[in-house]
Every structure is written in C-alpha cells, then in structure tokens.
Amino acid sequence: MSSRTDPKATHPPAELETIASQSAATPGAEGSRERLLDGASAGLDADRGSAAPSDPPGSSARGADLEDDGAPPSVASARIQVRRDERLDLVIEYLAFVAKPMPLSLLLDEAPQRIAAILGADVASLYLLEGDGDELVLRGNVGFPREARGTVRLSVGQGITGMAVECMRPISVVQATEHERYRAFPELREERFPVFLAAPILGSGRPLGALVVQRAGEHAFTARDVELLMALTAPIAAGARHAQVLDELRERRRRTGGGTRKVTLPGLPVVPGRALGAIAALRRPASSSLGAQQGRGDPKLLRFAFDTAEKALVDLNARAAERGIARDAAFLSAYLLMIGDGRLRARAFELVADGRSVAQALGTVAREVARAANGIVGDPFLQDRARDIEDLCDAILMLATPDARAELPSKAVLVGDQLTVFDLLISARANPVGVALSDRSGPRSLVLLQLLGVPSIADVAGAFRWASPGDVALLDADHGFLVINPSRAEVATVRAARRKGWAPQEAASVDDRGDDRGDDRGDDDGEDEPTS
C-alpha cells in the first residue's frame, strides 16, 4: 500500500478504494477481508478512541492490527482517517507546522493560536523558564492583551502554572480562581476563563516551561484533553532547545563579544515592534566633565544650544501628555525649570565671557552644582538634581560643539544601562531603530523609552557580555528578545513581515550584513550556540 500511496495524502487514495471494493466482492473472502475501506464509518473516533460500529466484537481501535491468523492486514482492513474529524485535522496541521525549522518569534506567535483551536480554548499561553531556571515568563499568547507577553512572570511553584512545573505533572481545574495556588493578574481579567489546564514542557531531566489553556464555562477539560496537551508540548520543547533561550550554557561558553555566533537574550518588552540593525553603545561626550576643549567659547553657539534644548523639552512634555504618561514623566518639568533658570544660563555665559570654552563653561557649572548638592549631606533630592543638571549640560554641549566621539551611527540598535534625557535630546538625532537596556535600567528609563517610540526592551542581562558594536542584532520587542547575529531565517521573517505591510524598523545596509553572517552559520540546530 505504501508504494502506491501519496505520503502527503490525508484521505484514502482512489486506488485503495477500488482495491478495497474488489476485495470485498471476492467470493469466499473471510470476515476481516470483507470490510470495505469506508473513511466515514471505519475511521477511529478521535475523541473516544472506540472502534467503529462496523468492527466485529473484540476488534481493536488500531487500524493496522494483525488478523486472527497472525498475517498482516489486507488492504481492505486498513483504516485511513479521512478529513471528517476537525480536531484531528488541526493536530495534523499543528504537527506539520512545528516540524519546520523556524525563528522562535514565529513559534511563539503561531503555536498558541493552533493549540487553542485544537483544545477549543479561549486562551493559550506559552511560558518559558528563564533566569536561573526559576522564573516562568509568558512569551507567547492568544486571548490576552499583547502587553502580557514578557511582563507576566511566575516563580516555579507560584500559581497553578508554577505548581504544574514544580510537580512536572499537568493540572486541570474547573474554577481556577478558587484554587489555593491561584495567582491573579488583574490586568488580564482571567476570571472570564476559569476552566484551566496547565501542562509542563519537559526537557531532558528538567522542565523548560509550561503550556496553559483556559476557557469560559464550567465544563472541565477531559482526560483526553490533558493527554493531548501534554503531547503537544513536545515539539515546543524541541523549539525552545533549538532557540537556546536558557541560561545553562552561559558560564560554560562565555566570550568577550563580537563574532558571528548567534545569541538570544531575553528581556522585558517596553515598546512593541521589531527592528534590525547594527549594535551601537549609548555614548556621552568625553569632554563635558574635563573641560578639555581649548579656545574662546562662542556665545551665539551657547545661546542656540540652550534654545534648542528648551524647545525639545517642551515637545517631550507635550508628547508625554498626549500618550497619557504625564505623571510618570513629571521629571521632565524639573529639566524645564533648570533650563529656564536664569542663574544657570547667566553663570554659563559669564564663564564664556571670561575666556572659557563652551565645554569648560558647562563643565564648571555642572561641577559647581554637584559640589553644592554633595555639601548638603543626606539630601537625595539635590543629589538627583545635580545629576540632572550634568545630564542637561552634556546635551547643551553636544548641541553647541558636537563631539565626534559621542556621535552614534545612523539607524542602529542602541544598547546601554539606562536611557536619559540626554539621549532623547542627542542620541535620538541618529534615528535609532531600537533600544535594549540592561537589567540596571530604572523606571525613568522606561518612560523615556515610551517617549522615544522605537521598539524597545529592558532588563536584558548580559547584553554587554555577548554584544559588541557592529554586531547585527534583531530586536524582537513583541516577545522580549534581543537576538545577536540572527540567523538568515529570522532576518527573512522580518523581511516577509515588511512585505505584508508591517514595516519594522530596519537599516538597509545592515540587512545585507545579516545575510553574510548567516551564510557562515546556516540554520543549524544551535547546539554550539551560547545562550542567554
């Protein structure tokens, strides 16, 4: 039969039906040889697994059973499940999808949707185990707001999901909110979907994450549903291992940065979107604090810089109000007060009139404010204000006398510890396509990322360890990943999305370099790749 059957077919070929009919019409054929190949009646019941009504007593639900005399089954006794069972069709399509090599972002986007359809669920969530192997992070989801991805986090053992991972066994609950381990995320409004089933994603001797499905109503998931969901986690486990989103190899395969090896670093999504570009480190002018520039300062340049910075700060305040984050961006008002303070301007112009360069004048102003703040012991407000004035003086200096050492390449993925007002006034002029901040970024940086408005993630551990300026990077702020030296398949995914009408941030010159590096790597199985 196999030699005459299209291996891609999911329904009985016409040749088999003809042979089956001829076999059934043969005089003297025995009972099992007399059965017709009828996909509608002889197929397995996908939900109950019971034998079809036409099966003789004692027959098995498996279509390839041996006959009574131990001989292989005839063509007529074989059962091929035709396209009459919607759930089976969805499972087959899911398995065909996950069998293909693909970027992690595509797996996280597509797998939850397909699994929700198979299980008849309203919500499907895919958690990956990250950090030191003790934090579950929601990376893929259908049914919840997009903002949930990367932000919903559980410890192993926390919540029903964490309990399933801790026990390495699936857990099914009809009213999840009444379970003693239930962990609520009010922004998700999970009470709408109380019927809950969590299954651990098992790896080699340890869990890799969890797969959760939820739905409305009061009917529990069946035992067959539980078994099926556990089976559906296996391809995801393979995909997670391929993507190398685990930390277990970080110390073993430490490197200083640079090169062509792919690295995937998880983070916290802040501004959604995807960007492709060369990595560049955030920089500051080297001469602001030293006042090294020689020669007499130009008052006209200084006045131009003050006026430009003030206008930009007014625009940022207006943007914060438009986006509904004016309260979180209240610190911008302090910058407006500082730049409008006549004493600060007067002191800077006074120093320039005495023969100082613009850099020397602004550096002196910043140092004087810092000494005054540090002289008042235990006043954190004044100390913060001193840092803000230094930040503002750096920006004014770059506007008045640009420092080439602090300039950034155009259309880069910026990497740094934190984002400051200086970066929105100066670094933004290089039109960055994305920003990735380390785990030391504070709440102010998150607000400034929203004002900058390019795809951004924060809390990226190890960015400076694995990335070097010039490395090609794919910033996936939809799921919260920084992929250094992405594969050709991942670059192709960004391009395909652009062709479909979604225009990611991208630097064309870097696009080609990503392909060149991919040629050396290929789309291998990732066994030798360092990981997050």
C-alpha positions as CSV (number, residue, x, y, z in Angstrom):
1,M,0.0,0.0,0.0
2,S,2.8,2.4,0.9
3,S,4.3,2.1,-2.6
4,R,1.1,3.3,-4.2
5,T,0.0,5.9,-1.7
6,D,1.0,9.6,-1.7
7,P,2.7,10.1,1.6
8,K,1.2,13.6,1.9
9,A,-2.3,12.5,1.4
10,T,-4.7,12.6,4.3
11,H,-7.6,10.8,2.7
12,P,-7.9,7.4,1.1
13,P,-6.5,7.4,-2.5
14,A,-8.9,6.4,-5.2
15,E,-6.7,3.3,-6.0
16,L,-7.2,2.0,-2.4
17,E,-10.9,2.4,-2.5
18,T,-11.0,0.5,-5.8
19,I,-8.9,-2.3,-4.5
20,A,-11.0,-2.5,-1.3
21,S,-14.2,-2.8,-3.3
22,Q,-12.7,-5.5,-5.4
23,S,-11.5,-7.4,-2.4
24,A,-14.9,-7.2,-0.8
25,A,-16.6,-8.6,-3.8
26,T,-14.3,-11.6,-4.0
27,P,-16.3,-14.8,-3.2
28,G,-15.2,-16.7,0.0
29,A,-13.3,-13.7,1.5
30,E,-13.0,-14.0,5.2
31,G,-14.7,-11.6,7.6
32,S,-11.9,-9.1,8.0
33,R,-11.3,-9.1,4.3
34,E,-14.9,-8.4,3.6
35,R,-14.9,-5.0,5.3
36,L,-14.9,-2.0,3.0
37,L,-12.5,0.9,3.3
38,D,-15.0,3.5,4.4
39,G,-13.4,6.6,5.9
40,A,-16.7,7.8,7.3
41,S,-17.6,4.6,9.3
42,A,-14.3,2.7,9.6
43,G,-12.2,5.6,11.0
44,L,-11.3,5.9,14.6
45,D,-13.4,8.1,16.8
46,A,-10.9,10.9,17.6
47,D,-12.5,11.8,20.9
48,R,-13.4,8.4,22.3
49,G,-10.9,6.2,20.6
50,S,-13.5,3.5,20.3
51,A,-13.8,1.0,17.4
52,A,-16.3,1.9,14.6
53,P,-19.7,0.3,14.8
54,S,-18.9,-1.9,11.9
55,D,-15.9,-3.5,13.7
56,P,-16.6,-7.1,14.8
57,P,-16.7,-7.8,18.6
58,G,-13.2,-7.8,20.1
59,S,-11.6,-5.8,17.3
60,S,-9.1,-3.2,18.2
61,A,-9.4,0.6,17.6
62,R,-6.0,0.5,15.9
63,G,-6.4,0.3,12.1
64,A,-3.2,-1.8,11.5
65,D,-4.0,-4.8,13.7
66,L,-2.9,-8.3,12.7
67,E,-5.7,-10.6,11.6
68,D,-6.8,-13.6,13.6
69,D,-4.3,-15.9,11.8
70,G,-1.4,-13.6,12.6
71,A,-1.0,-12.5,9.0
72,P,-0.5,-8.8,8.1
73,P,-3.8,-7.0,7.4
74,S,-5.1,-6.8,3.9
75,V,-5.6,-3.5,2.1
76,A,-9.3,-3.7,2.8
77,S,-8.8,-4.0,6.6
78,A,-6.5,-0.9,6.8
79,R,-8.2,2.3,8.1
80,I,-7.2,5.7,6.9
81,Q,-8.6,8.6,8.8
82,V,-10.2,10.9,6.3
83,R,-10.9,14.6,6.6
84,R,-14.0,14.2,8.7
85,D,-12.6,14.9,12.1
86,E,-11.8,18.6,12.6
87,R,-9.7,18.2,15.7
88,L,-7.5,15.5,14.1
89,D,-7.1,17.8,11.1
90,L,-5.9,20.6,13.4
91,V,-3.5,18.3,15.2
92,I,-2.0,17.2,11.8
93,E,-1.6,20.8,10.7
94,Y,0.0,21.7,14.0
95,L,2.5,18.9,13.8
96,A,3.3,19.8,10.2
97,F,3.9,23.4,11.3
98,V,6.1,22.7,14.3
99,A,8.2,20.2,12.3
100,K,9.7,23.1,10.2
101,P,12.8,25.0,11.3
102,M,11.6,28.5,12.3
103,P,12.6,31.5,14.3
104,L,11.5,31.5,17.9
105,S,9.2,34.5,17.4
106,L,7.2,32.6,14.8
107,L,6.8,29.6,17.1
108,L,5.6,31.9,19.9
109,D,3.1,33.6,17.6
110,E,1.6,30.6,15.9
111,A,1.8,27.7,18.4
112,P,-0.7,29.2,21.0
113,Q,-3.2,30.0,18.3
114,R,-3.1,26.5,16.9
115,I,-3.3,24.9,20.3
116,A,-6.2,27.0,21.4
117,A,-8.1,25.8,18.3
118,I,-7.3,22.2,18.9
119,L,-8.4,22.3,22.6
120,G,-11.4,24.6,22.0
121,A,-9.8,27.1,24.4
122,D,-10.3,30.9,24.6
123,V,-6.8,31.5,25.8
124,A,-3.5,29.7,25.2
125,S,-0.3,30.8,26.9
126,L,3.3,29.6,26.4
127,Y,5.7,30.2,29.3
128,L,9.5,29.7,29.0
129,L,11.7,29.0,32.0
130,E,14.4,31.7,32.2
131,G,16.7,33.5,34.6
132,D,18.5,30.9,36.7
133,G,15.8,28.3,35.8
134,D,13.4,29.6,38.4
135,E,11.3,32.2,36.6
136,L,8.4,31.4,34.2
137,V,7.9,34.2,31.6
138,L,4.9,34.5,29.4
139,R,6.4,34.8,25.9
140,G,3.6,33.5,23.6
141,N,-0.2,34.0,24.0
142,V,-3.5,34.3,22.3
143,G,-6.5,35.6,24.2
144,F,-4.8,38.1,26.5
145,P,-3.6,41.7,25.6
146,R,-0.3,41.8,23.8
147,E,1.2,43.7,26.7
148,A,1.0,40.5,28.8
149,R,3.9,38.9,26.8
150,G,7.2,39.3,28.6
151,T,5.6,41.0,31.6
152,V,3.6,38.2,33.2
153,R,6.1,36.3,35.3
154,L,5.8,33.5,37.9
155,S,8.3,31.7,40.0
156,V,8.4,27.9,39.9
157,G,5.8,26.7,42.4
158,Q,3.9,30.0,42.2
159,G,0.3,29.8,40.9
160,I,-1.3,26.8,39.2
161,T,1.1,27.1,36.3
162,G,4.2,27.2,38.6
163,M,2.8,24.3,40.5
164,A,2.5,22.2,37.3
165,V,6.1,23.0,36.5
166,E,7.2,22.2,40.1
167,C,5.4,18.8,40.1
168,M,6.2,18.2,36.4
169,R,2.6,17.0,36.0
170,P,-0.4,18.6,34.3
171,I,-3.0,20.2,36.5
172,S,-6.7,20.7,35.5
173,V,-9.1,23.0,37.4
174,V,-12.7,23.9,36.7
175,Q,-12.7,27.1,38.8
176,A,-9.2,28.3,38.8
177,T,-9.9,31.4,41.0
178,E,-10.9,29.1,43.9
179,H,-7.7,27.1,43.8
180,E,-5.4,27.7,46.7
181,R,-2.4,28.2,44.4
182,Y,-4.2,30.6,42.1
183,R,-2.1,33.7,41.3
184,A,-4.2,36.7,40.0
185,F,-3.0,39.2,37.4
186,P,-5.8,41.8,37.5
187,E,-4.8,43.3,34.1
188,L,-5.6,40.0,32.4
189,R,-9.1,39.6,33.8
190,E,-8.6,35.9,34.0
191,E,-11.8,35.3,35.9
192,R,-13.5,35.3,32.5
193,F,-11.8,32.0,31.7
194,P,-12.0,29.9,34.9
195,V,-11.6,26.4,33.3
196,F,-7.9,26.0,33.5
197,L,-5.4,23.4,32.3
198,A,-1.6,23.7,32.8
199,A,1.0,21.3,31.4
200,P,4.7,21.4,31.9
201,I,7.0,21.5,28.9
202,L,9.5,18.8,29.7
203,G,13.2,18.8,28.7
204,S,16.0,16.4,29.4
205,G,15.7,15.9,33.2
206,R,14.2,19.4,33.8
207,P,11.2,21.5,32.7
208,L,11.6,24.1,30.0
209,G,8.4,26.0,30.6
210,A,4.6,25.5,30.6
211,L,1.7,25.4,28.3
212,V,-1.6,26.7,29.6
213,V,-5.1,26.7,28.1
214,Q,-8.2,28.4,29.5
215,R,-11.8,28.8,28.5
216,A,-15.1,30.2,29.8
217,G,-17.8,28.0,31.2
218,E,-17.9,25.3,33.8
219,H,-17.0,22.1,31.9
220,A,-13.6,20.7,32.8
221,F,-11.1,19.7,30.2
222,T,-11.4,15.9,29.7
223,A,-8.7,13.3,30.4
224,R,-8.1,13.0,26.7
225,D,-7.6,16.8,26.6
226,V,-5.0,16.5,29.3
227,E,-3.1,13.7,27.4
228,L,-3.3,15.6,24.2
229,L,-2.0,18.9,25.6
230,M,1.0,17.0,27.2
231,A,1.7,15.5,23.8
232,L,1.5,18.9,22.1
233,T,4.2,20.3,24.4
234,A,6.9,18.0,22.9
235,P,7.5,20.0,19.7
236,I,7.6,23.2,21.7
237,A,10.3,21.7,23.9
238,A,12.4,21.0,20.8
239,G,11.8,24.5,19.5
240,A,12.9,26.1,22.8
241,R,16.1,24.0,22.9
242,H,16.8,25.0,19.3
243,A,16.3,28.7,20.1
244,Q,18.6,28.4,23.1
245,V,16.6,30.7,25.4
246,L,18.1,29.1,28.5
247,D,21.0,30.2,30.8
248,E,22.6,26.8,31.4
249,L,25.5,27.4,29.0
250,R,26.2,31.0,29.7
251,E,29.1,30.5,32.1
252,R,30.4,27.4,30.2
253,R,30.7,29.3,26.9
254,R,31.5,32.8,28.0
255,R,33.1,35.1,25.4
256,T,34.1,38.7,25.3
257,G,31.8,39.7,22.5
258,G,32.0,40.1,18.7
259,G,32.0,37.4,16.1
260,T,29.2,35.6,14.2
261,R,27.8,33.3,16.8
262,K,24.1,33.7,17.5
263,V,22.9,34.6,21.0
264,T,19.4,35.1,22.2
265,L,18.9,37.3,25.3
266,P,15.5,37.7,27.0
267,G,14.2,41.0,28.3
268,L,11.1,42.9,29.2
269,P,9.1,44.4,26.3
270,V,8.5,48.1,26.7
271,V,7.6,49.4,23.2
272,P,6.4,46.7,20.8
273,G,7.8,46.1,17.4
274,R,10.8,44.5,15.7
275,A,13.9,46.1,14.5
276,L,17.0,45.1,12.6
277,G,20.3,47.0,12.8
278,A,23.9,47.1,13.9
279,I,24.5,47.4,17.6
280,A,25.9,50.7,19.0
281,A,26.6,51.5,22.6
282,L,25.0,54.7,24.1
283,R,27.7,57.3,24.5
284,R,28.3,60.6,26.3
285,P,30.6,63.5,25.4
286,A,34.1,62.8,26.9
287,S,34.9,66.5,27.3
288,S,32.0,67.7,29.3
289,S,33.4,66.9,32.7
290,L,37.0,67.6,31.9
291,G,36.5,70.9,30.1
292,A,39.3,69.9,27.7
293,Q,38.3,72.0,24.7
294,Q,40.6,75.0,24.2
295,G,39.9,78.4,22.8
296,R,37.3,81.0,23.5
297,G,33.7,79.9,23.5
298,D,31.1,81.4,21.1
299,P,28.1,82.9,23.0
300,K,25.9,82.6,19.9
301,L,26.5,78.8,19.8
302,L,25.8,78.5,23.5
303,R,22.5,80.5,23.2
304,F,21.5,78.4,20.2
305,A,22.1,75.2,22.2
306,F,20.0,76.5,25.2
307,D,17.1,77.5,23.0
308,T,17.2,74.2,21.0
309,A,17.3,72.1,24.2
310,E,14.4,74.1,25.7
311,K,12.2,73.7,22.7
312,A,12.9,69.9,22.6
313,L,12.0,69.6,26.3
314,V,8.7,71.4,25.7
315,D,7.9,69.0,22.8
316,L,8.7,66.0,25.1
317,N,6.4,67.3,27.8
318,A,3.6,67.6,25.2
319,R,4.3,64.1,23.9
320,A,4.0,62.7,27.4
321,A,0.7,64.4,27.9
322,E,-0.6,63.0,24.5
323,R,0.4,59.5,25.5
324,G,-1.2,59.7,28.9
325,I,2.1,59.3,30.8
326,A,2.5,62.9,32.0
327,R,2.5,61.8,35.7
328,D,5.3,59.3,35.1
329,A,7.2,61.9,33.0
330,A,6.9,64.6,35.7
331,F,10.7,64.7,36.0
332,L,10.8,66.5,32.6
333,S,9.3,69.5,34.4
334,A,12.4,69.7,36.5
335,Y,14.5,69.9,33.3
336,L,12.4,72.7,32.0
337,L,12.8,74.6,35.3
338,M,16.6,74.1,35.1
339,I,17.0,75.2,31.5
340,G,14.7,78.2,32.2
341,D,16.7,79.2,35.3
342,G,18.3,82.5,34.6
343,R,21.1,81.9,37.1
344,L,22.3,78.7,35.3
345,R,22.4,80.5,31.9
346,A,24.0,83.6,33.4
347,R,26.7,81.6,35.0
348,A,27.5,79.7,31.8
349,F,27.6,83.0,29.7
350,E,29.7,84.6,32.4
351,L,32.3,81.8,32.2
352,V,32.4,82.1,28.4
353,A,32.9,85.8,28.6
354,D,35.9,85.2,30.8
355,G,37.5,83.3,28.0
356,R,36.4,79.7,28.8
357,S,35.3,77.4,26.0
358,V,31.7,76.2,25.9
359,A,32.8,72.8,27.2
360,Q,34.8,74.3,30.1
361,A,32.0,76.7,31.0
362,L,29.3,73.9,31.1
363,G,31.7,71.5,32.9
364,T,32.3,74.2,35.5
365,V,28.6,74.8,36.0
366,A,27.9,71.1,36.4
367,R,30.8,70.7,39.0
368,E,29.6,73.7,41.0
369,V,26.1,72.3,41.3
370,A,27.4,68.9,42.2
371,R,29.6,70.3,45.0
372,A,26.7,72.3,46.4
373,A,24.5,69.2,46.4
374,N,27.1,67.0,48.0
375,G,27.8,69.6,50.6
376,I,24.2,69.1,52.0
377,V,24.6,65.6,53.5
378,G,21.6,63.3,53.2
379,D,19.6,65.3,50.7
380,P,18.9,62.9,47.8
381,F,16.7,65.4,46.0
382,L,19.6,67.8,45.5
383,Q,21.9,65.0,44.5
384,D,19.4,63.8,41.9
385,R,19.1,67.4,40.7
386,A,22.8,67.7,40.3
387,R,22.9,64.6,38.1
388,D,20.1,66.1,36.0
389,I,22.0,69.3,35.6
390,E,25.1,67.4,34.5
391,D,22.9,65.4,32.0
392,L,21.4,68.7,30.7
393,C,24.9,70.3,30.4
394,D,26.1,67.3,28.4
395,A,23.2,67.8,26.0
396,I,23.7,71.5,25.6
397,L,27.4,70.9,25.0
398,M,26.7,68.4,22.2
399,L,24.3,70.9,20.6
400,A,26.8,73.8,20.8
401,T,30.0,71.9,19.9
402,P,29.4,68.3,18.8
403,D,31.9,65.7,19.9
404,A,32.5,63.1,17.2
405,R,33.5,60.6,19.9
406,A,29.9,60.8,21.3
407,E,28.1,60.6,18.0
408,L,26.2,57.4,17.1
409,P,25.9,55.6,13.8
410,S,22.6,56.1,12.0
411,K,19.8,53.5,12.3
412,A,21.4,51.4,15.0
413,V,20.1,49.2,17.8
414,L,21.3,51.1,20.9
415,V,22.5,49.2,23.9
416,G,23.1,50.7,27.3
417,D,22.4,50.6,31.0
418,Q,19.8,53.3,31.0
419,L,18.2,56.0,28.9
420,T,18.5,59.6,29.9
421,V,17.1,62.9,28.8
422,F,20.4,63.5,27.0
423,D,19.6,60.5,24.8
424,L,16.2,61.9,23.8
425,L,17.8,65.3,23.0
426,I,21.0,64.0,21.3
427,S,21.1,60.2,20.7
428,A,17.6,60.3,19.0
429,R,19.1,62.5,16.3
430,A,20.8,59.4,14.9
431,N,17.4,57.8,14.2
432,P,17.9,54.6,16.2
433,V,15.7,51.7,15.1
434,G,15.6,50.1,18.5
435,V,16.9,50.2,22.1
436,A,17.9,47.4,24.5
437,L,18.7,48.3,28.1
438,S,20.4,46.2,30.7
439,D,18.9,44.9,34.0
440,R,20.1,48.1,35.7
441,S,17.6,50.4,33.9
442,G,15.3,52.3,36.2
443,P,11.7,53.5,35.9
444,R,12.7,56.8,34.4
445,S,14.3,54.9,31.5
446,L,11.1,53.0,30.8
447,V,9.2,56.3,30.5
448,L,11.8,57.8,28.2
449,L,11.7,54.6,26.0
450,Q,8.0,55.2,25.5
451,L,8.6,58.8,24.5
452,L,11.4,57.8,22.1
453,G,8.8,55.4,20.5
454,V,11.0,52.8,18.8
455,P,10.9,49.1,19.5
456,S,12.5,48.7,23.0
457,I,13.1,46.1,25.7
458,A,14.7,46.5,29.1
459,D,16.1,44.2,31.8
460,V,18.4,42.4,29.3
461,A,21.0,40.6,31.3
462,G,24.4,40.0,29.7
463,A,24.0,42.4,26.7
464,F,27.5,43.8,27.0
465,R,28.9,40.4,27.6
466,W,27.7,39.0,24.4
467,A,27.3,42.0,22.1
468,S,30.0,44.2,20.5
469,P,29.5,47.4,18.5
470,G,28.8,46.5,14.9
471,D,27.2,43.1,15.6
472,V,24.0,42.7,13.7
473,A,21.0,42.4,16.0
474,L,17.3,41.6,15.7
475,L,15.3,43.3,18.4
476,D,12.0,41.5,19.0
477,A,10.1,43.8,21.3
478,D,6.9,41.9,20.7
479,H,8.1,38.9,22.7
480,G,11.1,40.5,24.5
481,F,14.2,39.1,22.9
482,L,17.5,40.6,21.7
483,V,18.9,38.2,19.0
484,I,22.6,39.0,18.3
485,N,23.8,37.8,14.9
486,P,20.3,36.4,13.9
487,S,20.0,33.6,11.5
488,R,19.0,34.0,7.9
489,A,15.6,32.6,8.7
490,E,15.0,35.3,11.4
491,V,16.1,38.1,9.1
492,A,13.8,36.6,6.4
493,T,10.9,36.7,8.8
494,V,11.4,40.4,9.3
495,R,11.6,41.0,5.6
496,A,8.4,38.9,5.0
497,A,6.5,40.9,7.6
498,R,7.6,44.1,5.9
499,R,6.4,42.8,2.5
500,K,3.0,42.0,4.0
501,G,2.5,45.6,5.1
502,W,4.1,45.7,8.5
503,A,7.1,47.9,8.3
504,P,9.7,47.1,11.0
505,Q,12.5,49.5,11.8
506,E,15.4,48.4,9.7
507,A,18.7,49.7,8.4
508,A,19.2,48.5,4.8
509,S,22.9,48.4,4.9
510,V,22.8,46.2,7.9
511,D,20.3,43.9,6.3
512,D,22.9,42.6,3.9
513,R,25.5,42.0,6.5
514,G,23.0,39.9,8.4
515,D,22.8,37.6,5.4
516,D,26.5,37.4,5.1
517,R,26.9,36.3,8.6
518,G,24.0,33.8,8.2
519,D,25.8,32.2,5.3
520,D,28.6,31.1,7.6
521,R,26.3,29.9,10.3
522,G,23.4,28.4,8.4
523,D,20.3,27.4,10.3
524,D,21.9,24.7,12.4
525,D,20.4,23.1,15.4
526,G,22.0,25.6,17.8
527,E,23.9,23.1,19.8
528,D,27.1,25.1,19.9
529,E,25.4,28.5,20.4
530,P,25.9,30.4,23.7
531,T,22.7,31.2,25.4
532,S,21.0,33.9,27.4
